[in-house]
Amino acid sequence: NDYDLGVANVMQALNAGTNGLHLTINGMGERAGNAPMASVIAVINDFVKNVSISVNEKALHKVSKLVETFSGFRIPVNKPVVGANVFTQTAGIHADGDSKNNLYFNDLLPERFGRVREYALGKTSGKANIKKNLDKLGITLSNEDLKKVTNRGIELGDKKEKVTAEDLPYIISDVLNTSMQVERVLINSYE
């Protein structure tokens, strides 16, 4: 596909001694076919050892979001490095592996790009995904209660409903028949 061809061509050009690259941010540019900057930067840093660049990898996502805001063209959620879902684990087994000394470690860690790992909730998430999201919220449950909440999350995911970390206190309250204190924001007005 065009993406693979673009990055491969950039690598060949660098190895042949080119002095400059024409890259895009979010596919924006004067013509189609230029390679994406975020991907190229990662590839250069990982695979082209004889080339030194000074681009800050942690800024790539921010720049991409800025271009998205001003251009109105949305970043595909699966776009390498900058997409919203790129560093999101959906399978519970991966979240469990992250808890076990980075069992699924690779060089493309989200922190490298100024991002954080997210753990999706839904039909493929397991206890580990739920636990990661609960930890983020500062909520601890017993194993028995965690299993009940996990089952409800999977049940909601099976119904094709989107389940978010913000839903967890409500799911817990419903499943465990408790009323957890949830902070609410009241907006009086806005312009």
N, C-alpha and C positions, 0 to 999 in steps of 0.2 A: 504494500500500500504506500501512499505518498509519504506518510510519516516516516516509515522505516527507510524509504529511499532517500528522503531529505537528510536524516541524521547520518546515514551511511555515506552519502555524498560529502557531507561536511567532514566526516572523519578522514575520508580519502583526500580531500582538499588540504586538510591540516597536515597529514602525513607527507603530502607532496610539497609542502612549504608555503602555502598561501599566507598572506599577511592580513587579510580581513575577511569577515563573514557578514552576510546579509541575513539577519534572523528576524523572526516576528515575535510579538507578544500577543497571545490569544489569536493568532492567525491574521492579525491586522498588519497590513503592509501595502505597498503600491501594487503588488500583484500576488497571485496565488502561487503556492509551491515553495515558498521560503520555509526553511526549517524552524520549528518552535524553539525560542531562546532557552526556556527553562529546561527542556529535555537535552538540548545541545550542551548546556553548561554542565549538567550532571554527567553526561557521557564524556566530555572532555576531562573533567576532574577524575573520573573513574578509569578511563581507558586510553587516554592520549597523554602518556606520561612525559613526552618530550615538549609539551606545550604548557605554558604557564599563563593563567588568566587571573584577573583581579576582581571578578564579579562576585558579589556577596550572595551566596546561595540562600541565605535566610531572608533576603529581600525579594526574591523572585515571586513569592505568593502575594506579597503586598503590592508589588508593581502590577501583577496580573489583575488583582482585584481593582486597582485604581483604573487601569485601562478598561476593565469591564464596566465600571461605574460611568466613566466619561463617554464610552462608545455606545453603551446600551446593548452590546453583544454579549450574551451570557457565556460563561466558561462551561463547557461540557463537564458534568460531574465526574467523568472517568478520565479526564485529560491528565496525562502524566505530570507529576510534580505539583501542579496547581489546582487540579480538580477537587471538588468538595469531598468526594468519596474515596479518593486515592489512598488515604491513610485510615480508612474505616474498616474494621474487622467485622464481618457479619457472622461468621461461623464461631460458635462457642469454643470449638477446639483450639482456634487461634488465640483467643483471649486467654484460655487456660495455658497455652504455650508461652504467652507473654509473661504470665505470672511465674513460670518455671524457668527462670534465668534466660529469658529471651530464646526459647526453643526454636522460634522461627526467625531468628536474626538474619538481617541482610543489610547491605550498605545503604539502602535507600530508606533510612529511618526518618520519620517525620521531623524530628528535632533538627536534623541537618538542614531542613528548609524552613525552619522557624514555625513548624506546625506541631500538632499533638495527635497521638493516636486516638481515634474514636472507636467506640464499640456499639454497633447497631443493635437495636432490639427488634425482635420479631420472631418469625417462625423458625429461623435457623439459629437463633441465639440460644445459648445454654446458660447454666448457672454462672459460668465465668463472666459472660457479657453483662449479666444483671449485676453481679458483684462489683465489676469494674465501675459501672455507672453509679451504683450505690455508694461506693468508696468516694467517688467524685462529689457526691452530694453530702458526704459525711454521715451516711446511714449504715448501721450495722444490724444484721438480722441473724437469727439462729439458722442452722442448716435446714431445719424443718420449714421455717417461714420463708427462707430463700427459695426452697423448692416450690412452695405454693405460689410465690410471686413469679417465679420462672415459668411455671405452667400457665399462669394467666397471661403472661407476655407472649408465650408461644400461641396460645389460644387466640389472642387478639391479632397476632401476625398471620395466623391461618385465615382470618376473616379479611385479609388484605388491608387491615387498618394500620396506619403508621403509628408506631410506638416510639416515644422519645424519652429521654432521661427525665424530662420535666413531668412526664406522666407517672413516673414511678411512685411518688408519694401518694397519689390518688389510687393507684393500683394496690399499693400496700394497705391503704386505708380500707379499700373495698374488700380485699382478700382476707385481711386479718381482723376486719370489723373494728377498726380503731379510728380515731380521728387524730391524724398527725397534724401538727402545726405547720401550715404552709404560708410562707411570706407572700403577700399579694401587693401589687402596686396599683394604686388608684390614680388614674390620669384625670385631672379636673378639666384641662383643656390643652390644646396644642395648636400650633400654627405651622 
